[in-house]
């Protein structure tokens, strides 16, 4: 939930979501429409479908316990896989997020990215205390080693830092207004509220023009998020 979404927005949703789906079995057994509705308000709604599909696979096959195996679940990328593998299952693997990227780039004196960054993180990792190391480096990046104005005076490892001026900003996200992402979210909001809607209703209720609406509908249908029946659109059953 916290991926590309502020924690302040996530907190309440997390409590409600886990209350509605307290176990992986409950999540897997729920209709997709119910899961998407519970996710509403967090954005990036395809994550709800990925989570639903991942839960179904876990119920059938059991929990993957390594980062490599976790990445085979729908929607799970390298960071999430490594974080779950390390914090939940004790695998000594670096969970590389943007904070860790910044800390290690400055620590080692070179802007790191991609496989070079992952290799560097796992080389520096304290394998005997991997979970503590991951949390410490993340917290250092979030609280002290900030992007543009690092608090070097308060940094516990300042004397070993190679270059605190190094900063490679993350890729900028395209603007939301006028985007397909906005159109997708608007479609789902209408369908969650009304159950079903014709294309004309979607245009009127969402304020999205027909061209962008058609693109959003096609993408959502292809992903299995929505379905069309008798000229009306609705959330997919799962």
N, C-alpha and C positions, 0 to 999 in steps of 0.2 A: 504493500500500500504506500509505503514511504518513497518509492522510486519516483523521482520527478514530481513529488507532491510534498508540500510542507507538513511537518509533523503536527502543527496546530490544526490542520484540516483533517489529519488522519485519526487523531486520538479518539474522538467521539465515534467515528465510523468503525474503528477497530472494535470498540466495546460492543456496539450494536451487532456487528457482523459475527463476532465470535459467540455472542449470546444466541443468535439465530442459528449458527452452524457451529456447535461446540466441539464437534469431532470431525475428523476427515471423512468418516463414514456419512455423517449427516450432510456434509457438503456435497459429496459424490452422489448421494441419493436425491438431492433437491433438484427440481427442474431448473434448467439454465435461466429461464425467465425470472425465477425467484432470486437467483444469485446476482444477476445483472441489476435487478431492482434494488437489492440490498447494497450493491456497490455504488449505486447512483450518487453523484456528487463528488466523487473522487477523480473523475476524468480517466482518460486512457482505458475505456471500458473493455477493450479486448483482454485486459489483464484478468477480468472476472471470468471470461471464457477459458483462458489458460489455466486459471486456478481450479476451475470446475473440472477441466479435463485432466489436470495433474492429480486431483483428488481421486478421480475414478481409476486412474492407473495405479495409484498407491494402494487403493483398496484391493485391487486385483493382484498386484505383483509384490506388494510390501514396500517399505521405505527404502529408497536408495541411501547408502551410507557414505558414499565418497563424492567428492566434487565432480569427478568425471561422470559418474552414474546419475547424479542429480541434474546435470546439464541435459540429460536425455528427456527430462520431463518437459511438457509444453510450457513455453514462456520463461523458462529458467535460464538465465545467462551466467557468465563466469563469476561475477561478484556474488550473486545470490547463492549459487551452488557452493562456492568456497565458504561463505559465511555460515550457511546451514551445516555443511560438512564439519567445519571447525567447531562452532559453538554448540551444536546439538550432538554431534557424533565423535568429536575429539580428533578429527583428522588434522595433522599438522600441515596446514596449507594457508597461504596468505590470502586474505580477503581484500582485494585491491579496489578501493573506491577513490573518489576524486581527492579526498583528504590525504590518503596514503600516497597517492601519486605526487602531490605537492611536497609532502614531507620528505619522501625519498629522493625526489629530484633535487631538492635543496641539500639534503644530507650528503648525497653523492656528487653534487656539483654538475649535474647534466640533466637537461629536460628529458624525462623518460616517458615512454608511451608503448603501447602494444606489448609484444612478446618480450621486449627488452625490459619493460617495467615489471611484468610478471616474474621474469627470471630474477631481477634484482630484489624484488620483494621476498621471494622464496629463499634467496641466498641470505638475506639479512634476518629472516624469521628465526625466532627462538623456538625451535621445534619442541623443546621440553615444556614450554609454556605458551603454546601457539595462540590460544584464546586470549590470554592476558596481553600478549604482544600485539595482536590485531586490535584489540580494544584500545590499548595505550596509544598506538600510532594514529588510529582514527580520532581519538579524543585530542591528541596533540595538534592534529591538523584542524580540527573543528574549533578548538578553544584558544590556541596560541599561534600556531603557524598559519595564520589567515592569509587569504590570497594576496591582498595588496599592502596590508600594513601588519606584518607579523610582529608579535610581541616578543621579540628576541630577548629582551631583558628578563622575561619571566620563563624562558624556555630552559628546561632542565638539561638539555643536550646541546646548548648553544656552542660550547667550546669545540664540539666535534662537527659542527655544521660547515659544509664547504662553501655554500653561497645562498644566503637567505633572499637574494634578489630574484632568484629564478622563479618565474611564474608563467605557466602556459595555461591560458584560460580555456575552459571547456568549450566545445562547439556551441555556438549560439543557437537557440531554438527559434524556428520561424515564428512569425507573429500569429497569434491565435485568431484574431478577427479576420474573417474572410477565408480561413483555412478549411481544408477538408475535415480536419479534426473538430473544428467548431460545428460543421454541418453534421458530422456523425453524432456528436454529443446532443445536438438539438433534436435529431431524429429519435434517439433513444429516450430522451426526456419526454417527448410527446407520447411515445408508445408505452412508456412506463406509467404515465398518467392516465392515458385513455384506453389502453389495452390493444385496440386496433385503430388504424387510420388509413384513409385513402391518400394518394399522392397529393390531391388538392388540399386535403385537410392538413397534411404535413407542411405544405407550402404556407398555408395561412397561419398555422399555429407556431411554426418555427421561425418564419421570416427569412428562410433560406430560399434563394432563387432556384428555379427548376433545374438549371444545368448543374449547379453544385449539389443539389438534392439527389439528382440521378446518380452522380458519382458516388455520393455517400451511401445511397441505398444499394448500389451494386457491390461496393466494398463490404458492407455489413452482411449482405446476403452471402457473398462468397466465403466470408469467415464463419458463417453459421450462426451469426448473432440474431438475425431476423429472418422472417419467412413471409411469402406473399400467398394469399389465398382469396379467391373470388374478388380480386381487385383491391384488396385491403392488405396492409402490412401489419405485422405483429412481431413481438419478441419470439425467438425460436424456443421450442420446447426443450431442447437439449439433446 
